[in-house]
């Protein structure tokens, strides 16, 4: 009898423990929404074999609890490898050299320069970022139309600007007969041009990124003045068009790695990211209403949160130290272990306080030229100190036909601005 009572007490104690700590953890289904009302209840549950708590970075969890972020869970989908990139990596990666003193790379032609990242390598963080710099998986040529939405966290949408972003990579060209255009001295050329509203239409920049440690050559064009002026070498750190976005925020990271003081590989982990973003992210017939941009929660404070599904991805955690003149003192980036794309970055001010959050929203696709790529559907920059955000729905295109290196000049930017 005493033995029976002892067993009974153990069962009761176990029941009380379960009641105190919540239900026994289980696997939640796809479509589950994690928000501030249920985060404590589901944190110990799993999704795709990972606890939800382990998938949330501190700053993403903070946004759920304090900024009304809602995350809809979606099963992980493989991001298809591009066979031409795989082959180029096998062909050329063994000739790439990394200089530990200058943090520069030589010998790059095409493919992923450092396919075998070792955590014990003191330069592993730099090599991860060089992999993204040279092989960003967005195609040989990028032709994106986008809107920059200026959003006040208290009152909602304030401004809507239309921009075009075009970039031509001079190396790692997987669709051309030769992977390098020209003599190899240029890495990329980029147009960024305002289209709307009328008061900014025709304002743009033309940027030449050399494949060397020197800063980019950038010219700003003002249609109203019908002239261009050359910008300082620090333009890559400046705000874009009066927005919350720095030039270096573009693509989450938009600098040559050697311009930074350090990249520390902290480790690997799993996160949730928007890797299967919705293509239909603008409804032109509903222009002027919150329904124009169905992937952004423009109806509910703070009016900038994404209405997307989030998938688990394994990432490198990279702690980046920008140069002293950079607005950020530190960045913590979450870089995909397979594609080397940074999904998001936590950015800190000069006091070491968390300031901005930048995030890419992408989807897998096939470019117009036939290669497997990642295509932008959105980009977010949130300034939590200012309670303001620049949210960018993107209508992405890759590898449009008929575009050659002759397209990329200051005179052609001036023609586009007309």
C-alpha positions, 0 to 999 in steps of 0.5 A, spaced: 500 500 500 505 504 501 508 503 495 502 504 491 501 511 495 509 513 493 507 511 486 501 515 486 505 521 489 510 521 483 505 521 478 501 527 481 508 531 482 510 529 475 503 532 473 504 538 477 511 539 474 508 539 467 502 544 469 507 549 471 512 548 465 506 548 460 504 542 456 509 537 453 513 540 448 511 538 441 512 539 433 507 545 431 504 545 424 506 549 418 502 556 418 503 557 426 503 564 428 508 566 433 506 573 436 507 576 443 500 573 445 503 565 445 511 566 444 512 563 451 507 558 450 510 555 444 518 557 445 519 550 447 515 547 442 519 544 435 518 546 428 522 542 423 526 539 429 528 545 432 525 549 438 522 555 436 526 558 442 533 556 438 530 559 432 529 566 434 535 571 435 534 575 441 533 581 437 527 578 433 524 575 439 525 582 442 521 585 436 515 580 437 515 582 444 515 589 443 514 591 436 508 587 434 512 582 429 508 576 428 512 570 424 508 565 420 512 559 420 513 555 414 517 549 412 524 549 410 525 549 402 531 547 399 535 553 395 537 549 389 544 549 387 546 553 380 550 547 377 555 553 373 556 556 380 558 549 382 563 547 376 566 554 377 568 553 384 571 547 382 575 550 377 577 556 380 577 556 387 584 553 388 587 559 385 584 564 390 589 567 395 587 571 401 592 575 405 591 575 412 595 582 413 591 586 408 585 582 408 585 582 400 583 577 395 587 575 389 586 570 383 579 570 383 575 569 377 568 565 378 565 561 383 565 561 390 572 563 392 572 559 399 568 553 399 571 550 405 570 554 411 573 552 417 571 555 424 578 554 427 581 559 421 582 566 424 580 569 418 574 565 417 569 571 418 572 574 412 572 568 408 565 568 409 564 575 407 568 574 401 564 569 398 558 573 399 561 579 395 564 575 389 558 570 389 551 573 391 547 568 387 543 574 384 545 573 377 550 576 372 545 582 371 540 585 376 534 589 374 530 591 380 524 596 380 522 598 387 519 602 392 522 605 398 516 606 403 518 611 409 514 609 415 513 612 422 512 607 427 506 612 430 502 614 425 504 609 419 506 611 411 509 617 410 512 617 403 512 613 397 518 613 392 519 609 386 527 607 384 530 602 379 536 599 381 541 595 376 547 592 377 552 588 372 557 584 375 564 583 371 566 577 374 563 570 376 559 571 369 556 564 369 552 565 362 557 568 358 562 564 354 568 568 359 566 569 366 570 575 366 568 582 362 574 586 360 581 586 364 579 584 371 580 590 374 572 592 375 568 588 380 561 591 378 557 597 376 551 600 379 545 604 377 540 607 382 535 612 380 529 615 383 523 615 378 517 618 383 515 622 386 516 628 381 520 632 386 526 627 386 525 624 379 532 623 375 536 623 382 541 618 381 548 615 382 552 611 378 557 607 381 564 603 379 566 598 384 573 596 382 576 589 384 581 592 388 582 595 395 580 602 393 573 605 395 568 605 389 568 611 384 561 614 385 557 620 381 551 623 383 546 626 377 541 631 378 536 632 373 534 638 375 541 641 374 543 637 368 549 635 371 553 630 375 558 630 380 563 626 383 562 624 390 567 622 396 570 615 397 566 615 403 559 615 399 558 607 400 556 609 408 551 615 406 544 615 407 540 613 400 535 618 398 534 621 405 531 614 407 533 610 413 538 606 408 545 607 408 549 605 402 552 599 406 545 597 408 544 595 401 543 587 400 544 587 408 552 588 406 554 592 401 562 593 402 568 590 400 570 586 406 577 589 406 574 596 408 572 593 415 576 592 421 574 585 422 569 579 421 569 574 427 566 568 426 562 567 432 559 560 430 553 557 427 546 556 428 539 556 425 534 562 425 528 564 421 528 568 415 524 570 409 527 565 404 520 564 399 518 571 399 511 572 395 512 575 388 505 578 388 508 584 393 504 590 389 497 591 387 497 597 382 490 597 382 490 599 389 495 604 389 494 609 395 491 604 400 494 599 405 492 594 400 497 596 395 503 592 398 500 586 401 506 583 404 507 589 409 502 590 415 501 597 413 494 597 417 497 596 424 502 599 429 508 600 428 506 599 420 512 596 418 512 589 419 512 583 414 506 579 412 511 573 410 512 566 411 519 565 415 523 558 414 528 555 418 535 556 415 542 555 418 547 561 418 554 563 420 553 568 426 558 574 424 560 579 428 563 585 424 567 591 426 566 597 421 571 602 420 571 608 425 568 613 420 562 608 419 555 610 423 555 603 426 560 601 431 558 593 430 554 589 426 551 582 427 550 578 421 546 572 420 549 569 413 547 563 410 551 557 410 549 554 403 548 561 399 553 566 403 547 571 403 546 575 409 539 574 411 539 580 416 543 584 421 543 587 428 546 594 427 549 598 433 550 605 434 557 609 437 554 608 444 554 600 443 546 600 443 542 597 438 540 601 433 537 598 426 535 592 424 536 590 416 533 584 413 533 581 406 526 578 403 528 573 397 525 567 393 529 562 389 527 562 382 530 562 375 533 568 372 531 570 365 538 567 362 536 560 365 540 560 372 538 558 378 538 565 383 535 568 389 531 574 387 529 580 392 522 581 394 523 585 399 528 589 404 527 592 411 531 597 414 528 599 421 531 605 426 528 603 432 531 609 436 527 614 431 521 609 431 522 610 423 523 605 418 524 604 410 521 598 407 522 596 400 518 592 396 522 589 390 520 587 383 526 583 382 529 581 375 535 577 373 539 576 367 535 580 362 537 579 355 541 584 351 544 588 356 552 588 355 557 592 359 556 598 354 550 600 358 554 602 364 556 609 363 554 616 366 551 618 360 547 612 360 544 614 367 543 621 364 539 618 359 535 613 364 534 620 368 530 623 362 
